[in-house]
Amino acid sequence: MRRRDRRLMAAVSLSRTIPFRAVSSGRTEKGIGRTSVLRPFRSLLYSPTLPLPLSPTPRESYVGPLGPLRLKATWMHIVRGILLAMRSLPTTLLATDPTPHEAPDIRAWWNRVDAELADCAPFERAVLAGMRTDRLGYAFVGGYESALRRMLPDLPGGKTAALCVTEEGGGHPRAIRSTLRPEGDGWRLDGSKKFITLGTEADLLLVAASVGEDGEGRNRLRMALIPRDADGVTLAPMPELPFVPEIPHAEVRFENVRVGEGELLPGDGYARYVKPFRTFEDIHVNAGILGYLLGVARRSGWPPEAIERLIALTMLLGELGAGDASDPGVHVALGGYFTLFREALAAVEPHWELAPEDVRNGWHRDVALFQVAGKARAQRLATAWQRFSTPAPEGGR
C-alpha cells in the first residue's frame, strides 16, 4: 500500500474522533461580511454532482480498491466545512442587524440583498435575506432565488432567474408540450408556460422542454437557460394573488427562440433539475420565512423562547438542506420539520400583537402561502415512506 493511501486511511479513522473547531462568521457591525462562513466550500458543495477535478485527488484516483475510501474522504472534507459553518450561524442570526431594507420594488430589494450576500452559500443567503425584509413575499423571493442557486451555483450574480415548467396540463413530464428541436448548430424552442414565479422581473428563464420520447415512450426533458429579452420570447403578467401580492407571476410564449448549445444545460431536465428543485425550494423558501420571522421577533421584542425555537428550526432545516434531495430519508425528516414548523407558528401567534399593525396584518393575509403545494408535498412524503415499506403517518405532510 502506498504511503499516501496509508495516510488517507489514518486520516479517515482519526476524523471520526477529532472534534470540529468553531470558526469566525466574518460578521461586521452591519451583519455578515463579504467573507462567508461557507465560501471555501461553495463550488464543491452546491453542485448536482461532485466536481471531481476540484477535489483533493485526481479523478482517476476514485477508481480501484481504495476509490470509495478516497471519495468518502473528499465528501468528509466538504461536510466538515458545512458543520463548521453551521456552528456559527446561530450567532450570526442573533448579531445581524434585523432592520429591513427599504426598496421601491421587489427587484430593487433583491438586487441590494443579492449584492450584500454574494459570497454566502444558498441556505445562509435565504435566511439572511428573509431577515432583511418586513414582508413575507420578499422573504419568499429570497428563498426562491437561493434555491435556484443551490441547484445551479453558476447562475450569474446580479441577475434574477425564474423556473419555467408548468404548462396548461400541469408540471409533470408527460404534461410538457414545449419542444426543443435541433436546428443548425443549436436548438429551436417553441411552446408556452404559465404561473412563472417572478416571471415579469426575471432576467433569465430556466425552461423545461421536450426533446422527444425515450425507448419506453416517456417524455424526455432538457433544460435551457435563456435571457428573457431573447428574440421570440413574450411575457405577459398574470393577475395578483390574494396573498403575497408583491410576488409577480407571468405567462410566457416561446416562438422560434434560438437556443445555443451553451445555453442547454447538461443532464436530464426532470431528474437533474425539475424534480430536485421541489425539495430545494421547500427548504430555501422556508429558510427565508424563518429569517423573516426572526427579524420580526427581534425587532418587536418577542420573548427569548420564541427566538430560540425559530433558531433551532433554522439549524434543523440547514442540516436537511445539506442533504441529498433524492434521499427518501431527507423527505421523511422534512415532513417532521413541517410538523414542528406548524407547531412553532401556533406557539408564536400571540406574539404578533407586539409587531407593528401593518406587519401583523400582512402576515395574517399571507399565511395562505403555506397551503400552496401542500398536496404535492404530502405525496412526496408518502412516496418516501413507501421506500421504507412503512405507510406515512395519517395526516403527515
C-alpha positions as CSV (number, residue, x, y, z in Angstrom):
1,M,0.0,0.0,0.0
2,R,1.3,3.4,-1.0
3,R,2.3,5.9,1.8
4,R,-0.4,8.4,0.6
5,D,-3.1,5.7,0.9
6,R,-2.0,4.8,4.4
7,R,-2.1,8.4,5.4
8,L,-5.6,8.7,3.9
9,M,-6.9,5.7,5.8
10,A,-5.4,7.1,9.0
11,A,-7.0,10.5,8.4
12,V,-10.4,8.9,7.8
13,S,-10.1,7.0,11.0
14,L,-9.0,10.0,13.0
15,S,-11.7,12.2,11.6
16,R,-14.3,10.2,13.5
17,T,-12.9,11.2,16.8
18,I,-11.4,14.7,16.4
19,P,-13.9,17.4,17.3
20,F,-14.6,20.3,15.0
21,R,-13.3,23.7,15.9
22,A,-15.6,26.8,15.8
23,V,-14.8,29.3,13.1
24,S,-15.5,33.0,12.7
25,S,-18.5,34.0,10.6
26,G,-16.8,37.1,9.2
27,R,-19.5,39.4,10.5
28,T,-19.4,43.2,10.6
29,E,-21.3,45.5,12.8
30,K,-24.0,45.7,10.0
31,G,-24.3,41.9,9.7
32,I,-22.4,39.2,7.8
33,G,-19.4,40.5,5.9
34,R,-18.1,39.6,2.5
35,T,-16.3,36.5,3.9
36,S,-19.0,33.9,4.1
37,V,-18.6,31.0,6.5
38,L,-19.3,28.6,3.7
39,R,-17.3,30.4,1.0
40,P,-14.5,27.9,0.8
41,F,-17.0,25.1,0.1
42,R,-19.4,26.8,-2.2
43,S,-18.1,25.3,-5.5
44,L,-17.8,21.8,-4.1
45,L,-21.0,21.6,-2.1
46,Y,-23.7,23.2,-4.2
47,S,-23.5,21.2,-7.4
48,P,-25.8,18.4,-8.7
49,T,-22.7,16.1,-8.9
50,L,-19.4,16.1,-7.1
51,P,-17.0,18.2,-9.3
52,L,-14.1,15.7,-9.0
53,P,-11.5,17.8,-10.8
54,L,-11.8,20.3,-7.9
55,S,-11.4,17.7,-5.2
56,P,-8.1,16.9,-3.3
57,T,-7.2,13.9,-5.5
58,P,-7.3,13.4,-9.3
59,R,-10.4,11.8,-10.9
60,E,-8.6,8.6,-11.7
61,S,-7.8,8.2,-8.0
62,Y,-11.5,7.4,-7.4
63,V,-11.3,4.0,-9.1
64,G,-9.7,0.9,-7.8
65,P,-9.8,-0.8,-4.4
66,L,-9.3,2.5,-2.5
67,G,-11.5,4.6,-4.7
68,P,-14.6,4.6,-2.4
69,L,-12.4,5.5,0.5
70,R,-10.9,8.5,-1.3
71,L,-14.4,9.6,-2.4
72,K,-15.6,9.3,1.2
73,A,-12.7,11.4,2.4
74,T,-13.5,14.1,-0.2
75,W,-17.1,14.3,1.0
76,M,-16.0,14.3,4.6
77,H,-13.9,17.4,3.8
78,I,-16.9,19.1,2.4
79,V,-19.3,18.0,5.3
80,R,-16.7,19.2,7.8
81,G,-16.9,22.6,6.3
82,I,-20.7,22.6,6.4
83,L,-20.7,21.7,10.1
84,L,-18.1,24.3,10.9
85,A,-20.2,27.0,9.2
86,M,-23.5,25.9,10.8
87,R,-21.9,26.2,14.2
88,S,-21.6,30.0,13.7
89,L,-25.0,30.6,12.1
90,P,-26.9,31.0,15.3
91,T,-24.5,33.7,16.4
92,T,-24.9,35.4,13.1
93,L,-28.7,35.3,13.3
94,L,-28.5,36.9,16.8
95,A,-25.9,39.5,15.9
96,T,-27.0,40.6,12.4
97,D,-28.9,44.0,12.3
98,P,-32.5,43.0,11.7
99,T,-33.6,46.3,10.3
100,P,-35.4,45.6,7.0
101,H,-34.0,47.1,3.8
102,E,-36.2,49.7,2.2
103,A,-36.6,49.4,-1.6
104,P,-39.1,50.8,-4.1
105,D,-39.9,47.3,-5.5
106,I,-39.0,43.7,-5.3
107,R,-36.3,43.8,-7.9
108,A,-34.5,46.7,-6.2
109,W,-34.7,44.9,-2.9
110,W,-33.4,41.6,-4.3
111,N,-30.5,43.4,-6.2
112,R,-29.4,45.0,-3.0
113,V,-29.7,41.8,-0.9
114,D,-28.0,39.7,-3.6
115,A,-25.1,42.1,-3.7
116,E,-24.6,42.1,0.1
117,L,-24.9,38.3,0.4
118,A,-23.0,37.4,-2.8
119,D,-20.4,35.3,-1.0
120,C,-23.0,33.4,1.1
121,A,-24.0,29.8,0.4
122,P,-27.6,29.5,-0.7
123,F,-29.1,28.4,2.6
124,E,-27.3,31.1,4.5
125,R,-28.3,33.7,1.9
126,A,-32.0,32.6,2.1
127,V,-32.1,33.1,5.9
128,L,-30.3,36.4,5.9
129,A,-32.3,37.7,3.0
130,G,-35.5,36.9,4.9
131,M,-34.3,38.8,7.9
132,R,-33.7,41.9,5.7
133,T,-37.4,42.4,4.9
134,D,-40.7,43.3,6.6
135,R,-42.9,41.4,4.3
136,L,-43.3,37.7,3.7
137,G,-43.4,37.9,-0.1
138,Y,-39.9,39.4,-0.3
139,A,-38.7,36.6,2.0
140,F,-40.2,34.0,-0.3
141,V,-38.3,35.6,-3.3
142,G,-35.0,35.5,-1.3
143,G,-35.6,31.8,-0.7
144,Y,-36.7,31.1,-4.2
145,E,-33.6,32.7,-5.8
146,S,-31.4,31.0,-3.3
147,A,-33.0,27.6,-4.2
148,L,-32.2,28.2,-7.9
149,R,-28.5,28.9,-6.9
150,R,-28.5,25.7,-4.8
151,M,-29.4,23.9,-8.0
152,L,-27.3,25.9,-10.4
153,P,-24.4,27.5,-8.5
154,D,-23.0,29.2,-11.6
155,L,-26.0,31.4,-12.1
156,P,-24.6,34.9,-12.6
157,G,-24.8,37.4,-9.7
158,G,-26.9,40.5,-10.1
159,K,-29.5,38.6,-12.1
160,T,-32.9,37.3,-11.2
161,A,-34.0,33.9,-12.6
162,A,-37.3,32.1,-12.9
163,L,-38.0,28.4,-13.4
164,C,-40.5,27.8,-16.3
165,V,-42.0,24.3,-16.1
166,T,-45.8,24.4,-15.6
167,E,-48.0,24.4,-18.7
168,E,-51.7,24.1,-19.4
169,G,-51.7,20.5,-18.3
170,G,-49.5,20.9,-15.3
171,G,-45.9,20.3,-14.4
172,H,-45.5,16.6,-14.8
173,P,-43.1,15.5,-17.6
174,R,-45.9,14.0,-19.6
175,A,-47.7,17.4,-19.5
176,I,-44.8,19.3,-21.1
177,R,-45.6,20.2,-24.7
178,S,-42.9,22.8,-25.2
179,T,-40.3,21.5,-27.5
180,L,-36.6,21.8,-28.2
181,R,-35.6,20.7,-31.7
182,P,-32.1,20.7,-33.3
183,E,-31.6,23.4,-35.8
184,G,-28.3,24.2,-37.4
185,D,-25.6,24.3,-34.7
186,G,-28.1,24.9,-32.0
187,W,-31.7,24.3,-31.0
188,R,-35.1,25.9,-31.5
189,L,-37.5,26.4,-28.6
190,D,-41.3,26.6,-29.1
191,G,-44.2,26.4,-26.6
192,S,-45.7,28.2,-23.7
193,K,-45.5,28.3,-19.9
194,K,-47.8,29.7,-17.2
195,F,-47.7,30.7,-13.5
196,I,-44.0,31.6,-13.6
197,T,-42.9,32.9,-10.2
198,L,-41.1,36.2,-10.6
199,G,-41.6,35.9,-14.3
200,T,-42.0,39.6,-15.2
201,E,-38.9,40.5,-13.1
202,A,-36.6,37.7,-14.2
203,D,-33.5,38.4,-16.3
204,L,-33.0,34.7,-17.0
205,L,-35.5,31.9,-17.8
206,L,-34.9,28.3,-17.0
207,V,-37.1,26.5,-19.4
208,A,-38.0,22.8,-19.3
209,A,-38.9,21.4,-22.8
210,S,-39.3,18.1,-24.5
211,V,-36.7,16.7,-26.9
212,G,-38.8,13.7,-27.8
213,E,-39.6,10.3,-26.2
214,D,-37.3,7.6,-24.9
215,G,-37.4,4.0,-25.8
216,E,-40.2,3.4,-23.4
217,G,-42.4,6.2,-24.7
218,R,-41.6,8.6,-21.8
219,N,-41.2,12.3,-22.5
220,R,-37.5,13.3,-22.3
221,L,-36.9,16.8,-21.0
222,R,-33.9,19.1,-21.3
223,M,-33.4,22.4,-19.6
224,A,-32.4,25.6,-21.4
225,L,-31.2,28.9,-19.8
226,I,-32.1,31.8,-22.0
227,P,-32.4,35.6,-21.4
228,R,-35.9,37.0,-21.1
229,D,-35.2,39.5,-23.9
230,A,-34.3,36.9,-26.4
231,D,-36.0,37.1,-29.8
232,G,-39.3,35.2,-29.8
233,V,-39.9,35.4,-26.0
234,T,-43.1,37.1,-25.0
235,L,-44.0,37.6,-21.3
236,A,-47.5,38.6,-20.0
237,P,-48.3,39.4,-16.4
238,M,-50.9,37.3,-14.6
239,P,-53.4,38.7,-12.0
240,E,-52.2,39.2,-8.5
241,L,-52.8,36.5,-5.9
242,P,-54.9,37.4,-2.8
243,F,-51.8,36.7,-0.7
244,V,-48.2,37.7,-1.1
245,P,-49.2,40.2,-3.9
246,E,-45.6,41.5,-4.1
247,I,-44.6,38.3,-6.0
248,P,-45.4,38.7,-9.7
249,H,-46.4,35.7,-11.8
250,A,-46.4,35.6,-15.6
251,E,-47.2,33.6,-18.7
252,V,-44.6,33.2,-21.4
253,R,-44.7,32.2,-25.0
254,F,-41.7,30.9,-27.0
255,E,-41.8,31.2,-30.8
256,N,-38.8,30.1,-32.8
257,V,-36.4,31.0,-30.0
258,R,-32.8,30.3,-30.9
259,V,-31.0,28.3,-28.2
260,G,-27.2,27.9,-28.4
261,E,-25.5,24.7,-27.4
262,G,-24.0,26.5,-24.5
263,E,-27.5,27.6,-23.3
264,L,-28.6,23.9,-23.0
265,L,-27.9,22.6,-19.5
266,P,-26.3,19.1,-19.2
267,G,-28.3,16.1,-18.0
268,D,-31.9,15.1,-17.8
269,G,-34.1,18.1,-17.4
270,Y,-36.5,16.3,-15.0
271,A,-34.3,14.2,-12.9
272,R,-31.4,16.7,-12.5
273,Y,-33.4,19.9,-12.3
274,V,-37.2,19.9,-12.0
275,K,-37.6,17.1,-9.5
276,P,-34.9,18.1,-7.0
277,F,-35.9,21.8,-7.2
278,R,-39.1,21.0,-5.5
279,T,-37.1,20.0,-2.4
280,F,-34.6,22.8,-2.8
281,E,-37.5,25.3,-3.0
282,D,-39.2,23.9,0.1
283,I,-36.0,24.1,2.1
284,H,-34.8,27.5,1.0
285,V,-38.2,29.3,0.9
286,N,-38.8,28.0,4.5
287,A,-35.3,29.3,5.4
288,G,-36.3,32.7,4.1
289,I,-39.5,32.5,6.1
290,L,-37.7,31.6,9.3
291,G,-35.3,34.5,8.7
292,Y,-38.3,36.8,8.2
293,L,-39.8,35.6,11.5
294,L,-36.5,36.0,13.3
295,G,-36.3,39.6,12.0
296,V,-39.8,40.4,13.2
297,A,-39.2,38.7,16.5
298,R,-36.1,40.6,17.2
299,R,-37.5,44.0,16.1
300,S,-40.7,43.5,18.0
301,G,-39.3,42.2,21.3
302,W,-40.7,38.7,21.2
303,P,-39.7,36.6,24.2
304,P,-36.4,34.7,24.1
305,E,-38.2,31.3,24.0
306,A,-39.8,32.2,20.6
307,I,-36.4,33.3,19.1
308,E,-34.8,30.1,20.5
309,R,-37.4,28.0,18.8
310,L,-37.0,29.7,15.4
311,I,-33.2,29.4,15.5
312,A,-33.5,25.7,16.4
313,L,-35.8,25.2,13.4
314,T,-33.3,27.0,11.2
315,M,-30.5,24.8,12.2
316,L,-32.6,21.7,11.6
317,L,-33.6,22.9,8.1
318,G,-30.0,23.8,7.3
319,E,-29.0,20.2,8.1
320,L,-31.6,18.9,5.7
321,G,-30.6,21.4,3.1
322,A,-27.1,19.9,3.0
323,G,-28.5,16.5,2.3
324,D,-29.3,14.7,-1.0
325,A,-32.6,15.9,-2.4
326,S,-33.3,12.5,-3.8
327,D,-32.8,10.7,-0.4
328,P,-36.2,9.5,0.9
329,G,-34.8,9.8,4.4
330,V,-34.4,13.6,3.8
331,H,-38.1,13.8,2.7
332,V,-39.2,11.9,5.9
333,A,-37.2,14.3,8.0
334,L,-38.6,17.2,6.1
335,G,-42.1,16.0,6.9
336,G,-41.1,16.1,10.6
337,Y,-39.8,19.7,10.1
338,F,-43.1,20.9,8.7
339,T,-44.9,19.4,11.7
340,L,-42.5,21.3,14.0
341,F,-42.9,24.4,11.9
342,R,-46.7,24.4,12.2
343,E,-46.4,23.9,16.0
344,A,-44.0,26.9,16.1
345,L,-46.4,29.1,14.2
346,A,-49.1,28.3,16.6
347,A,-46.8,28.9,19.6
348,V,-45.7,32.4,18.4
349,E,-49.1,33.6,17.2
350,P,-49.8,35.6,20.4
351,H,-46.5,37.5,20.0
352,W,-47.8,39.1,16.7
353,E,-49.6,41.6,18.9
354,L,-46.1,43.1,19.6
355,A,-45.4,43.7,15.9
356,P,-46.4,46.8,14.0
357,E,-50.0,46.7,12.8
358,D,-49.1,46.7,9.1
359,V,-46.6,43.9,9.5
360,R,-49.1,41.9,11.6
361,N,-51.9,42.4,9.0
362,G,-49.6,41.5,6.2
363,W,-48.6,38.3,7.9
364,H,-52.2,37.2,8.5
365,R,-53.1,37.9,4.9
366,D,-50.1,36.0,3.6
367,V,-50.2,32.8,5.7
368,A,-52.3,31.2,2.9
369,L,-49.0,30.8,1.2
370,F,-48.3,27.8,3.4
371,Q,-51.1,25.8,1.8
372,V,-49.6,26.1,-1.7
373,A,-48.1,22.8,-3.0
374,G,-49.3,21.0,0.2
375,K,-50.8,18.2,-1.8
376,A,-47.6,17.6,-3.8
377,R,-45.5,17.8,-0.6
378,A,-47.8,15.2,1.1
379,Q,-47.4,12.9,-1.9
380,R,-43.6,13.1,-1.8
381,L,-43.7,12.2,1.8
382,A,-45.9,9.2,1.2
383,T,-43.6,8.1,-1.6
384,A,-40.6,8.4,0.7
385,W,-42.3,6.3,3.4
386,Q,-43.0,3.6,0.8
387,R,-39.3,3.3,0.1
388,F,-39.0,2.1,3.7
389,S,-42.1,-0.2,3.4
390,T,-43.8,1.8,6.1
391,P,-47.0,3.8,5.5
392,A,-46.9,7.5,6.1
393,P,-48.4,8.5,9.4
394,E,-52.0,9.6,8.9
395,G,-52.2,13.3,8.3
396,G,-48.5,13.6,7.6
397,R,-47.2,16.3,5.3
